[in-house]
């Protein structure tokens, strides 16, 4: 994240001066605890590092459980694999394989929702 301010700020840190076309240009960089600050004529930019935290064991376990819940069962994975192999070897046309796979996925999702919501 960069923060810019305008105006004649005080320049500290290492300075570099160069002449271009008769005008003198001063740039300065300064290192602070939260990130570097770059001073240019009329603009000062401060760069801040994002604050990141490492996930704990509970977060990782919860994410793994959520992924495991969304994955198809072993039998369903074999079915989808056989369907893909049939389409790859031109045993069935790929639009037909896609329709069969999508229909099967919708039926499985509906059955899964019925099991988790209980009897109606």
MDAnalysis code that builds the backbone (N, CA, C; Angstrom):
import MDAnalysis as mda
import numpy as np

u = mda.Universe.empty(360, n_residues=120, atom_resindex=np.repeat(np.arange(120), 3), trajectory=True)
u.add_TopologyAttr("name", ["N", "CA", "C"] * 120)
u.add_TopologyAttr("resid", np.arange(1, 121))
u.add_TopologyAttr("resname", ["UNK", "UNK", "UNK", "UNK", "UNK", "UNK", "UNK", "UNK", "UNK", "UNK", "UNK", "UNK", "UNK", "UNK", "UNK", "UNK", "UNK", "UNK", "UNK", "UNK", "UNK", "UNK", "UNK", "UNK", "UNK", "UNK", "UNK", "UNK", "UNK", "UNK", "UNK", "UNK", "UNK", "UNK", "UNK", "UNK", "UNK", "UNK", "UNK", "UNK", "UNK", "UNK", "UNK", "UNK", "UNK", "UNK", "UNK", "UNK", "UNK", "UNK", "UNK", "UNK", "UNK", "UNK", "UNK", "UNK", "UNK", "UNK", "UNK", "UNK", "UNK", "UNK", "UNK", "UNK", "UNK", "UNK", "UNK", "UNK", "UNK", "UNK", "UNK", "UNK", "UNK", "UNK", "UNK", "UNK", "UNK", "UNK", "UNK", "UNK", "UNK", "UNK", "UNK", "UNK", "UNK", "UNK", "UNK", "UNK", "UNK", "UNK", "UNK", "UNK", "UNK", "UNK", "UNK", "UNK", "UNK", "UNK", "UNK", "UNK", "UNK", "UNK", "UNK", "UNK", "UNK", "UNK", "UNK", "UNK", "UNK", "UNK", "UNK", "UNK", "UNK", "UNK", "UNK", "UNK", "UNK", "UNK", "UNK", "UNK"])
u.atoms.positions = np.array([
    [0.845, -1.151, 0.000],
    [0.000, 0.000, 0.000],
    [0.897, 1.221, 0.000],
    [0.613, 2.192, -0.807],
    [1.424, 3.386, -0.895],
    [0.592, 4.577, -0.463],
    [1.182, 5.451, 0.344],
    [0.541, 6.671, 0.777],
    [1.340, 7.821, 0.214],
    [0.684, 8.741, -0.443],
    [1.413, 9.873, -0.999],
    [0.928, 11.142, -0.342],
    [1.837, 12.071, -0.114],
    [1.498, 13.373, 0.419],
    [2.154, 14.415, -0.456],
    [1.540, 15.561, -0.566],
    [2.107, 16.631, -1.370],
    [2.563, 17.741, -0.455],
    [3.444, 18.562, -0.957],
    [3.935, 19.680, -0.165],
    [5.422, 19.562, 0.041],
    [5.980, 20.560, 0.650],
    [7.421, 20.578, 0.883],
    [7.757, 19.887, 2.180],
    [7.909, 18.589, 2.174],
    [8.262, 17.834, 3.365],
    [9.753, 17.882, 3.621],
    [10.132, 17.584, 4.843],
    [11.538, 17.546, 5.205],
    [12.168, 16.295, 4.638],
    [13.350, 16.404, 4.068],
    [14.002, 15.261, 3.460],
    [15.095, 14.757, 4.375],
    [15.041, 13.444, 4.685],
    [16.072, 12.802, 5.486],
    [16.515, 11.547, 4.780],
    [17.595, 10.976, 5.222],
    [18.078, 9.735, 4.637],
    [19.037, 10.026, 3.499],
    [19.289, 9.013, 2.659],
    [20.207, 9.173, 1.535],
    [19.605, 10.059, 0.466],
    [20.407, 10.957, -0.099],
    [19.915, 11.878, -1.116],
    [20.703, 11.709, -2.394],
    [20.030, 11.890, -3.519],
    [20.667, 11.852, -4.824],
    [20.275, 13.107, -5.563],
    [21.262, 13.837, -6.067],
    [20.970, 15.052, -6.825],
    [21.446, 14.867, -8.254],
    [20.653, 15.328, -9.200],
    [21.052, 15.268, -10.596],
    [20.548, 16.509, -11.302],
    [21.271, 16.925, -12.316],
    [20.860, 18.076, -13.118],
    [20.322, 17.581, -14.448],
    [19.119, 18.023, -14.768],
    [18.531, 17.703, -16.061],
    [17.959, 18.979, -16.643],
    [18.542, 19.455, -17.715],
    [18.032, 20.648, -18.391],
    [18.092, 21.887, -17.538],
    [19.119, 22.035, -16.698],
    [19.275, 23.225, -15.880],
    [18.498, 23.177, -14.580],
    [17.555, 22.219, -14.408],
    [16.781, 22.131, -13.170],
    [17.407, 21.067, -12.279],
    [17.451, 21.354, -10.997],
    [18.022, 20.401, -10.047],
    [16.903, 19.560, -9.466],
    [17.108, 18.267, -9.424],
    [16.096, 17.328, -8.945],
    [16.669, 16.582, -7.759],
    [15.946, 16.489, -6.654],
    [16.410, 15.811, -5.453],
    [15.465, 14.668, -5.143],
    [16.025, 13.481, -4.965],
    [15.230, 12.344, -4.502],
    [15.862, 11.825, -3.232],
    [15.066, 11.329, -2.343],
    [15.560, 10.848, -1.059],
    [14.782, 9.598, -0.674],
    [15.456, 8.631, -0.107],
    [14.779, 7.449, 0.418],
    [15.116, 7.328, 1.886],
    [14.163, 6.899, 2.645],
    [14.349, 6.746, 4.081],
    [13.684, 5.449, 4.502],
    [14.363, 4.655, 5.306],
    [13.826, 3.373, 5.761],
    [13.293, 3.546, 7.173],
    [11.997, 3.245, 7.363],
    [11.392, 3.275, 8.688],
    [11.024, 1.857, 9.077],
    [10.452, 1.694, 10.238],
    [10.068, 0.373, 10.708],
    [8.960, -0.258, 9.881],
    [8.049, 0.555, 9.311],
    [6.917, -0.010, 8.588],
    [7.120, -0.069, 7.085],
    [8.151, 0.487, 6.543],
    [8.417, 0.424, 5.113],
    [9.187, 1.645, 4.644],
    [9.673, 1.618, 3.425],
    [10.472, 2.736, 2.931],
    [9.617, 3.949, 2.597],
    [10.222, 5.123, 2.685],
    [9.599, 6.378, 2.303],
    [10.452, 6.990, 1.203],
    [9.828, 7.395, 0.114],
    [10.544, 8.006, -0.998],
    [10.087, 9.441, -1.116],
    [11.040, 10.380, -1.031],
    [10.743, 11.811, -1.163],
    [11.128, 12.256, -2.564],
    [10.182, 12.792, -3.300],
    [10.396, 13.367, -4.612],
    [9.914, 14.809, -4.560],
    [10.267, 15.612, -5.537],
    [9.741, 16.983, -5.525],
    [8.220, 16.979, -5.553],
    [7.609, 17.632, -4.604],
    [6.169, 17.805, -4.469],
    [5.410, 16.548, -4.036],
    [6.066, 15.411, -3.893],
    [5.369, 14.172, -3.525],
    [6.244, 13.361, -2.583],
    [5.647, 12.785, -1.554],
    [6.315, 11.844, -0.671],
    [5.487, 10.570, -0.660],
    [6.110, 9.434, -0.922],
    [5.404, 8.155, -0.951],
    [5.924, 7.267, 0.169],
    [5.020, 6.656, 0.909],
    [5.374, 5.695, 1.954],
    [4.789, 4.346, 1.565],
    [5.609, 3.309, 1.635],
    [5.176, 1.964, 1.287],
    [5.092, 1.136, 2.554],
    [3.949, 0.488, 2.749],
    [3.725, -0.307, 3.950],
    [3.584, -1.773, 3.571],
    [4.236, -2.629, 4.322],
    [4.117, -4.072, 4.104],
    [2.796, -4.555, 4.697],
    [2.104, -5.487, 4.033],
    [0.848, -5.987, 4.600],
    [1.120, -6.825, 5.849],
    [0.174, -6.771, 6.763],
    [0.284, -7.562, 7.987],
    [-0.414, -8.900, 7.752],
    [0.347, -9.967, 7.683],
    [-0.190, -11.299, 7.432],
    [-0.017, -12.165, 8.665],
    [-0.964, -13.060, 8.878],
    [-0.818, -14.000, 9.974],
    [-0.873, -15.406, 9.404],
    [-0.142, -16.277, 10.029],
    [-0.134, -17.674, 9.604],
    [-1.376, -18.361, 10.163],
    [-2.038, -19.203, 9.358],
    [-3.212, -19.908, 9.870],
    [-2.810, -20.929, 10.933],
    [-3.677, -21.099, 11.914],
    [-3.381, -22.078, 12.957],
    [-3.948, -23.446, 12.554],
    [-3.740, -24.435, 13.393],
    [-4.140, -25.814, 13.093],
    [-5.643, -25.929, 12.895],
    [-6.419, -25.180, 13.669],
    [-7.878, -25.242, 13.567],
    [-8.336, -24.740, 12.197],
    [-7.731, -23.650, 11.694],
    [-8.089, -23.122, 10.376],
    [-7.762, -24.125, 9.277],
    [-6.596, -24.752, 9.367],
    [-6.193, -25.723, 8.350],
    [-7.101, -26.950, 8.354],
    [-7.463, -27.419, 9.535],
    [-8.349, -28.574, 9.647],
    [-9.729, -28.251, 9.082],
    [-10.218, -27.066, 9.383],
    [-11.522, -26.650, 8.879],
    [-11.520, -26.543, 7.352],
    [-10.451, -25.999, 6.783],
    [-10.359, -25.880, 5.324],
    [-10.276, -27.257, 4.674],
    [-9.494, -28.152, 5.263],
    [-9.368, -29.504, 4.711],
    [-10.706, -30.242, 4.764],
    [-11.451, -30.069, 5.850],
    [-12.763, -30.716, 5.956],
    [-13.737, -30.166, 4.914],
    [-13.696, -28.865, 4.675],
    [-14.585, -28.263, 3.677],
    [-14.264, -28.779, 2.281],
    [-12.981, -28.933, 1.967],
    [-12.592, -29.458, 0.658],
    [-12.999, -30.916, 0.540],
    [-12.757, -31.700, 1.578],
    [-13.105, -33.126, 1.563],
    [-14.605, -33.326, 1.356],
    [-15.398, -32.426, 1.921],
    [-16.846, -32.543, 1.793],
    [-17.301, -32.296, 0.352],
    [-16.583, -31.441, -0.374],
    [-16.958, -31.104, -1.751],
    [-16.448, -32.116, -2.781],
    [-15.433, -32.905, -2.439],
    [-14.882, -33.869, -3.384],
    [-15.858, -35.016, -3.609],
    [-15.882, -35.556, -4.827],
    [-16.754, -36.711, -5.065],
    [-16.214, -37.945, -4.360],
    [-17.095, -38.902, -4.113],
    [-16.672, -40.157, -3.491],
    [-15.794, -40.933, -4.482],
    [-15.213, -42.016, -4.008],
    [-14.339, -42.816, -4.871],
    [-15.104, -43.376, -6.061],
    [-16.312, -43.861, -5.826],
    [-17.133, -44.412, -6.903],
    [-17.501, -43.339, -7.937],
    [-17.841, -42.150, -7.444],
    [-18.174, -41.065, -8.365],
    [-16.952, -40.631, -9.172],
    [-15.794, -40.603, -8.537],
    [-14.569, -40.224, -9.249],
    [-14.252, -41.242, -10.345],
    [-14.445, -42.514, -10.059],
    [-14.234, -43.541, -11.087],
    [-15.233, -43.391, -12.231],
    [-16.482, -43.063, -11.898],
    [-17.499, -42.851, -12.930],
    [-17.114, -41.691, -13.844],
    [-16.735, -40.552, -13.234],
    [-16.340, -39.382, -14.033],
    [-15.082, -39.674, -14.846],
    [-14.149, -40.442, -14.290],
    [-12.944, -40.825, -15.022],
    [-13.262, -41.698, -16.222],
    [-14.149, -42.658, -16.032],
    [-14.552, -43.527, -17.145],
    [-15.296, -42.731, -18.208],
    [-16.114, -41.788, -17.785],
    [-16.832, -40.935, -18.720],
    [-15.857, -40.087, -19.533],
    [-14.849, -39.527, -18.867],
    [-13.830, -38.732, -19.558],
    [-13.007, -39.595, -20.507],
    [-12.672, -40.812, -20.090],
    [-11.905, -41.710, -20.958],
    [-12.728, -42.092, -22.181],
    [-14.023, -42.340, -22.001],
    [-14.885, -42.653, -23.132],
    [-14.946, -41.507, -24.129],
    [-14.993, -40.283, -23.638],
    [-15.008, -39.128, -24.533],
    [-13.640, -38.936, -25.187],
    [-12.548, -39.189, -24.442],
    [-11.202, -39.013, -24.994],
    [-10.916, -40.016, -26.103],
    [-11.411, -41.243, -25.971],
    [-11.177, -42.275, -26.982],
    [-12.305, -42.358, -28.006],
    [-13.160, -41.343, -28.022],
    [-14.264, -41.223, -28.989],
    [-15.241, -42.391, -28.933],
    [-15.381, -42.992, -27.763],
    [-16.420, -44.013, -27.599],
    [-17.790, -43.356, -27.523],
    [-17.831, -42.167, -26.914],
    [-19.033, -41.339, -26.918],
    [-18.600, -39.918, -27.258],
    [-19.506, -39.148, -27.783],
    [-19.194, -37.756, -28.132],
    [-19.080, -36.919, -26.860],
    [-18.194, -35.902, -26.888],
    [-17.946, -35.133, -25.669],
    [-19.166, -34.350, -25.199],
    [-20.053, -33.841, -26.082],
    [-21.247, -33.172, -25.541],
    [-22.159, -34.138, -24.775],
    [-22.216, -35.380, -25.239],
    [-23.025, -36.385, -24.544],
    [-22.400, -36.698, -23.184],
    [-21.070, -36.859, -23.154],
    [-20.372, -37.122, -21.889],
    [-20.558, -35.959, -20.920],
    [-20.501, -34.739, -21.435],
    [-20.693, -33.554, -20.591],
    [-22.107, -33.526, -20.013],
    [-23.087, -33.832, -20.828],
    [-24.478, -33.842, -20.355],
    [-24.694, -34.927, -19.306],
    [-24.126, -36.114, -19.534],
    [-24.260, -37.204, -18.557],
    [-23.587, -36.821, -17.244],
    [-22.387, -36.269, -17.322],
    [-21.662, -35.867, -16.106],
    [-22.375, -34.773, -15.344],
    [-22.884, -33.753, -16.057],
    [-23.598, -32.663, -15.391],
    [-24.888, -33.164, -14.760],
    [-25.608, -34.021, -15.472],
    [-26.846, -34.579, -14.910],
    [-26.569, -35.405, -13.666],
    [-25.522, -36.209, -13.716],
    [-25.162, -37.014, -12.549],
    [-24.764, -36.123, -11.367],
    [-24.012, -35.060, -11.637],
    [-23.594, -34.152, -10.564],
    [-24.802, -33.475, -9.917],
    [-25.782, -33.066, -10.722],
    [-26.987, -32.437, -10.174],
    [-27.783, -33.413, -9.313],
    [-27.924, -34.652, -9.774],
    [-28.649, -35.658, -8.994],
    [-27.924, -35.931, -7.679],
    [-26.606, -36.083, -7.725],
    [-25.839, -36.337, -6.504],
    [-25.955, -35.176, -5.519],
    [-25.908, -33.938, -6.024],
    [-26.040, -32.769, -5.142],
    [-27.420, -32.758, -4.483],
    [-28.464, -33.053, -5.276],
    [-29.824, -33.084, -4.726],
    [-29.952, -34.152, -3.640],
    [-29.396, -35.331, -3.882],
    [-29.442, -36.399, -2.879],
    [-28.656, -36.016, -1.627],
    [-27.521, -35.367, -1.815],
    [-26.695, -34.946, -0.677],
    [-27.442, -33.914, 0.180],
    [-28.129, -32.976, -0.472],
    [-28.888, -31.966, 0.262],
    [-30.058, -32.596, 1.006],
    [-30.703, -33.583, 0.418],
    [-31.816, -34.259, 1.090],
    [-31.329, -35.021, 2.326],
    [-30.152, -35.649, 2.237],
    [-29.624, -36.393, 3.364],
    [-29.282, -35.480, 4.534],
    [-28.762, -34.297, 4.234],
    [-28.340, -33.381, 5.301],
    [-29.480, -32.532, 5.863],
    [-30.556, -32.374, 5.103],
    [-31.677, -31.566, 5.617],
    [-32.683, -32.412, 6.392],
    [-32.594, -33.722, 6.263],
    [-33.509, -34.599, 6.984],
    [-34.801, -34.808, 6.218],
    [-35.741, -35.553, 6.817],
    [-37.011, -35.813, 6.115],
    [-37.856, -34.550, 6.048],
    [-38.591, -34.428, 4.948],
    [-39.400, -33.213, 4.718],
    [-40.723, -33.274, 5.391],
])
